[in-house]
Amino acid sequence: MNPILLLTKNTGVIIGPIANLLGLLMNGIFYVLNGIGLPNIGLAIIILTVLIYIALLPLTIKQQKFAKLQRKMQPELTKIQKKYAGKKDEASMRRQQEEMRYVYSKYGVSTMGSCVQLLIQMPILLAMYRVFWNIPAYVGMVKQAFFPLVDNLIATEGSAEYLQGLTAAKQFAKQFTNESFTSGVTEYVQNTYIDVLNKFSTSDWTALGEKFTSLSADIATTTGKLSTYNNFLGLNMANAPRDVFSQGMSSGRYILVVVALIIPVLAAVTQWLSVKMMPSQPNNDPNDQMAATMKSMNIMMPLMSAFFCFSLPSGMGLYWIVGAVVRCIQQFFINKHIDKMDIDAMVARNLEKMKEKEARTGKSSGRAPASSGSVAEKSSVNTRNINSAKYSTKVSGEAEEKLRDRRSGSGKKYKAGSLAAKVNLVDEFNDIGKK
């Protein structure tokens, strides 16, 4: 596969292929929207986000079901942890693990919890982030909007040096020094220019037109197409709210300040609602360290969402908001479904399954482990160990008798007390030990 063609795409082993698939879907959605006269990046982001979250719904239900059951069985797990607190010997640790496994089995969940669901969901969501972060790399019509400006800009002397000095080009600095760029590989150079231009704010486009006046017509054509694609409800999906905020403050157009704050505020509010609707809300126990940590995270996550959405392009903020809204809607119906679950009946069914498995396999993995020193534990001593102990006692008695014989040198041809007798004594003892 030609790495030049994939320059602006994510080429990670896991994220890369997923991002390519999502990019194809995004490209198809944009093509359909263009066919009905609505070629809009914001609308395409909303549709793709909704489709992906619907596809992930079965995994989300499993994850939330586990969270609900975990909250239900947490008191039992805490009781076991307190029971073995401070006990670091192997036997106690083994019994603690057995009792905790029994609780998990009783509620019909894996000790891995929702890890599997998260391992599946996270690469998909990260790949969506990569697609939305660099739309031109995945949507052909958006990439074509940069032509013929890019070709004419490449042919203009001093353009590369100018772009490298801009803030928008900092993250692409290595591409300007790459051998493919310096040797003039056409597609590599084009993609590098598009990477930088795609991060331009309105003020960056204005400055570019002032710097290269001969390209004013091309710049106007490109910005006109991008404005059509990026404008969603009056917001430019390519502009970061931070830049709009600065522009509004410096020009005295405070309506821009309000507009700039819409995305970050909505991101924080929807994230907060999404977290509050989760079934695994922390309890009010002041001694529960995990609960205290979760409460802190519930406050920090919305604030972090607001900060990131203030700094990143509005398209990323829109994705963040739509994702949180979809999660809230899903959570509402999932919570209603989970609340109807009869936990006691579920536990009874799981216990019955464990008994059937015991009868079928002869193993007692589904039975609550006996406590230390109990009759059940003492009665489960392996008879082979008892026989082994008797055999060891017998061998030890024979060894002592042999040693007594050796000390006296009786019944042997070696002279008592001689070096040969002592060597033979050691050999005989080693043979008994092996037995």
N, C-alpha and C positions, 0 to 999 in steps of 0.2 A: 504494500500500500504506500502510495507516495506521501511522505510526511509534509511536503510543501502544500498539497491540497488541503491538508488537515491542520494547517498552521494555526488558524484562529479557533479551532475546535479543541475540546479537551481530548487528549490522547492517552488518558490513564487506562490501565488494564481493565478496571471495573467500571469506572464512571464514564469513560470514553464511549464504549459501545452503547450503553444505555442512553447517553446524551444524543448519540447519532439517531437512535430509534425515536426518541422524543422530538428531535429536530425534524425528522421526516414527518411526524404527526403535526408539529407546529407549522411546517411548510405547507402541508395539505390543508390545514385549517385556514391559513392565510390566503391560499389560492382560492378556496371556496368563498371566503369573505370578499375577495376581490371580484369574484364572478357575480356577486349580488350587489356590488357597488359599495362595499364596506371594508376596504383594505386597511384595517386598523390593528396595530400591535396590541393595544390595551385590551381590545375585545378578544383577540386571539389568545392572549395570556389568560383571561378569565375562562374561556372555553376549555383550554388545555388543562388548567388547574382543576376545574370541576371534573373533567373526564378522568384524570389521574386519581383524584381522591375517591371517586366512585369505584374505580378499579381496585383501589386498596381497601375498600370497605370491609371485605371479609377478614382481612388481617387486623383492621382497626377494631372490629367487634371482638375478636379473640383477645386482643391486647387489653381492651377495657373490661372484658369478662374476667381476665386474670387479675386486673387491678381491684375489681370488686371482691373477688374471692380472697385475695391477699389481705384486704382490709378485714374481712370476716375472720380469717384464721390467724391474724397477727397476734391476738391475745394468747393463743395457744403456743405460738412460736416464742413469744416473749417469756411465757412461763417456763418453757424448757430451757431457754437461755439463762434465766435467773437460777434455775435448779442446778445448772452445771457451772455457774459463775465461779471463776477462780480455780476450777479443776482442770489441770493441764495434763494429767496422766492419760495414757493411751486408751485405757479401758473406758474412762469417763467420756473422752472425746468421741469414741466410737459409739457409745450408747446415745450421746447427744445427737449425733448424725442420724442414727437409726430412728430415734423418736421424731426428729424433724422430717425425715423422709416419710414416716408414717402419716404425719399431718398432711403433707403435700398429696400423698396418695389418697387420703381420705376425702380431700376436696377435689381430686381429679385433675390436678395441675402438675406441670413439670417443674422441677427445681430450677430449671433455666428460665422459668417465667416467660416474660414477653421478649426475651433477647432475640429469639428467632424472628419474630415479627419485625422488630426494630432493624435487624440485620438485612431484612428484605426491603423495608421501607426507606431506610436512610440513603442507600445509593440512588434510588429513584428520585427522591426529593432533592438530593445534591445535584443530580444530573439535570433536573428541571432548573435549578439555580444557574447552572452553567449555560443552559440554552437561553434563558431570559437575560443573562448578563451579556451575552454576545449574539444578539439576534441575527446580524448579517452573516454570521458563519453558518447558520442553519436555514435561513429563509432567503431563497434566491432573489425574490423581487426586491427585498430590502437591500441586499448587496448590490444589485444592479443600479440602485438609485445613486450610488456613489460614482457612477461613470456617466460622461467622460471626464468628470472633474479629476479623478484620481490619475488617469493617464496624463492629462495636461499638467497636473501638479508635479508629477514625477519628472516630466520633461522641463520643468521650470527650475532654473539654477537657484540654489540656496533653500529649496523647499524642505529637504531632509533635515538640514541644520536648524531651520526654523521650528519644525515639528518637534525635534528632539529637545528643544528648550522649553516646551510647554509642559504644564503640570499634567495634562491628559496623557502625555507620552512617557511618563516616568515608569509605569509598570511594563512598558514595552522597550525599555532601554537596550536590553540584550539583543533584541531583534535587529536594531540598527547597526550593531557591530557584528552580527552573524555573517559568516562567509557568503551565504546565499544572497544576503542583501548587498554586501560590498562588491560582489561579483556581478550584480545586476540581474539575478534570476527574476524574471518578470512577475510570476505569480507570487513569489515570496515578497517582493517589494510592494506589489499591489495590496496584498493582505495586510502588510505592516501599516501602510498608509490608512487602509480602511479601519484597522484596529484603533488607531489614534483618532481619526475623524469621528468614529462612532461614539467616542467618549466626549465629544465637543459639547459645550454648553452654548447657549445663544450668544453670549459675549465672546466665546472663542471663534464662532463663525464670523462675527462682525470684525474681529481683529484680523482674521485670515483674509477677508475681503479688502481690508485696508492695506494689508501687507502686499498682496498680489492683486492689484487692481485689474490686470489683464484677464484675470479669471473670474471677474465679478458675475458674468452671465452664467458660467458653469456653477458657481457657488449658489446663485439664486435658484437655478434649476434643481440642484441637489437638495437644498434646504426646503424648497417648496414640496418636493416629493416626501421628504422625511417628516415634514410638518403634518402632511396628510396622514402618513402612517402612524406618527407618534402622538398626535393630539387626541386625547381622550378626556371628555368632559371638561375641556379647557385646560387640561394639564398636559405638558409635554413629557412623555414617558422617558425621554432621553436625558432630561434635566434633573439634577439632584435638587431636592427641596432646599438644601443649604445654599445653593447658588441663587435660586429664586428669592430666598429670604434676604441674602446680601444685596441683590439687585433692588429689591423693594425698599430696603432700609436706606441705601445710598441715593436712590432717586426720589424718595418720599412717596412712592406709590404703595401705600400700606395695604392695599387690596392684595398685592403680590405676597406680602408677609403672611396674610391670612391664608391665602392659597397654598403657600409653602408649608404651612403647619397642618394642613388637612391630612396628608398622607401619614406623617409620623403619629399624629394623635389617633387617627383611626387604627393604625397598626397596634398601638399600645392598648387601646380599648378592646379591640377584637381579640388580642392575645390574652388579655386579662379574663375576658368572658370565657374563652376556650379553656383556660386553666381552671377557672372556678367550676366549670361543668364537668370536670373530670371526676370519676367515681372514687378515685384514691386520694381524697382530700385528707390532710393531716389532722390528727386529733388535737385536743387542747391540753394534753398532758405536758406540764412544764418540764418534766424530767426526761421526756422523750427527745433525744438528740436528733433523731432522724426527722421527727415531725417539725422541729425547729428549723432544720435545714430546708425542708420542703417549703415552709412558710416564707423563708427568705427568698427562695428561688421563685415563688409565686409573685413576689414583689419585683424582683430583679428582672425577670424575663420580659414583662411588658415594657419596662424602662429601656432595656437593651434593644427591644424591637423598635422603639421610638428613635433611639440614637442611630441605629443602622439605617433605618428608612429615611432619616434626615440627611444622611451622608451619601447614600447610594442613589442611583437613578430612580426616578419615580416608578418605572416599570417594575423594578424589584420590590418596591413598597406595595404596589398594586397586587403583585403575586402573594406577598406576605399577608395582606388584608384578606384577599379572596380565600386563601388557604385557611385562615383562622375562621372566617365566616362559614365555610363548608364544614370545618371540624365542629363548630358549634351546632349546626343543623344536624349533622350526623350524631353528635353526642346526645342531643335531645332525644332522638328516637332510640339510640342505643341504651340510654339510661332507663327509658320506659320499658324496653325489652328486658333489661337486666333486673329491674325492680320486680318484674313478674316471676322471676326465677324462684323456685322453692329450694332454698339452700339445704334444708334438712332432708328433703326427699333426694336431692342430689348426693348428699353424704351417704344416705342409706343405700343408694344404688351402687356407689363406689365401694362401700364396704362389702356388699354382696358380690361384686365383681372380684374383689380381693380374695374372698373366701373361695370362690370358684377357681380362681387361679391357683390358690394354695392346694386345693384338692387335686387339680390337674397336674401340677408340676411337683408337688411334694415340698415346695419351699414355703417359708413363712415370712416372705418379704412384706406382706401386707398386714402383718400382725404387730400390734404395739409391742415394742421390745420390753422384756422383763427388767425390773429394776435390779440393781446390784444386791446380791445376797438373798434374793427372793427364792421361793421354792421352785418357781418355774425356771429360773436361771440355773439353780443347782441341779434340777432334774434333767437339764438339757446338756449335761456334760457328756462328751463323746465317749462311748465305751471303749473305743480304740485307745483313748488316752489312758483309761484305767488299766487295760491290758498292758499297754506300753510301760506304765508305771510299775506293774508287777514284774514285768520282764527286767526292767532296769534294776529293781531291788534284788532279783535273783542273780543277775549278772554281777551286781556289786558284791553280793555275798560270796559268789564264786571267786571273784577277784581277790577279796580279802583272804579267803582260804588259801588261794594259790600263793599270795604274798607271804602268808605265814609259812607255807611249805617252802617257798624259795628262801626265806630268811634262815630257815633251819637247814636248807640244802638237802632235805630228805627226799628219797626216791629218785635221785638224779645221779648221773655219773660224775658231775662236777664236784670238786672238793669245796666243802662249805667254807665261805669267806673268801674264796679265790676270785680273781678278776674275771675268769671265764664264767663262774657262777653268777656274778653280778650282771655281766652282759646278758646272759641268758635270762635272768630275772626280768630285765627291762624289755627284752623281746617278747617274753610271755605276757607281760602286763599290757603291752601295746596290742597284742593279738586279742586279748580279752576286751580291751577298750573299743576296738573296731567292731567286735561282735555286739 
